[in-house]
Amino acid sequence: MKVIVTVVEKIISEAHIDIPDGLNQSAIKQHIVDRYNTGEMSTDMNIFQVDFESISARIVQGQPDTNSISSEKEVIR
């Protein structure tokens, strides 16, 4: 029997970045969002915490050595 297991995790990453002095709260938020959106911050991100969200499994029935799946049944949710 073949079972496809899907695990959903919530990953919390942390980055230590320098921002200009003298910015108000709104400008700080915009600076961080801009760095994230341009991809500048993604290389600084380190996985800080991983939380388990859910797990599900589907039983796959069909011929074991082919890429086709004749039917699937969800068994865990």
C-alpha positions in Angstrom: 0.0 0.0 0.0 1.3 3.5 -0.9 0.4 6.4 1.4 1.0 10.1 0.5 1.6 12.0 3.7 1.4 15.8 3.7 2.8 17.8 6.7 2.1 21.5 7.1 4.5 23.4 9.3 4.6 27.1 10.3 8.2 28.3 10.0 9.3 31.4 11.9 12.4 33.0 10.6 14.5 35.7 12.1 16.7 38.3 10.5 18.9 40.9 12.2 19.0 44.0 10.0 20.2 47.6 10.3 17.8 50.3 9.5 18.3 54.1 9.5 17.9 56.0 12.7 15.1 58.5 13.1 12.4 56.6 11.3 8.9 56.6 12.7 7.0 53.3 13.2 5.3 53.5 9.8 8.6 54.1 8.0 10.3 51.3 9.8 7.5 48.9 8.7 7.8 50.1 5.1 11.6 49.8 5.2 11.3 46.1 6.4 8.6 45.3 3.8 10.7 46.9 1.0 13.8 44.8 2.0 11.7 41.6 2.1 9.9 42.3 -1.2 13.2 43.0 -3.1 14.7 39.8 -1.8 17.5 41.6 0.1 16.3 40.2 3.5 15.7 36.6 2.4 19.4 35.7 2.6 19.5 37.0 6.2 16.6 34.9 7.3 17.5 32.0 9.6 14.9 29.5 10.8 14.2 30.4 14.4 11.3 28.0 15.1 9.1 25.4 13.4 5.6 24.6 14.6 3.6 21.6 13.5 0.3 22.7 12.0 -1.3 19.5 10.6 -0.7 16.2 9.0 -2.8 14.3 6.5 -2.5 11.0 4.6 -4.1 9.6 1.5 -4.1 5.9 0.6 -3.1 5.5 -3.1 -4.6 2.4 -4.8 -3.4 1.2 -8.1 -0.6 -0.6 -9.8 2.5 -0.1 -7.6 5.1 0.4 -10.4 3.3 3.0 -12.5 2.9 6.8 -12.3 -0.9 6.7 -12.7 -3.1 6.7 -9.6 -6.5 5.0 -10.1 -8.0 6.2 -6.9 -7.2 8.1 -3.7 -8.8 8.1 -0.3 -8.1 10.7 2.4 -7.8 8.9 5.8 -6.4 11.5 8.2 -7.3 15.2 8.4 
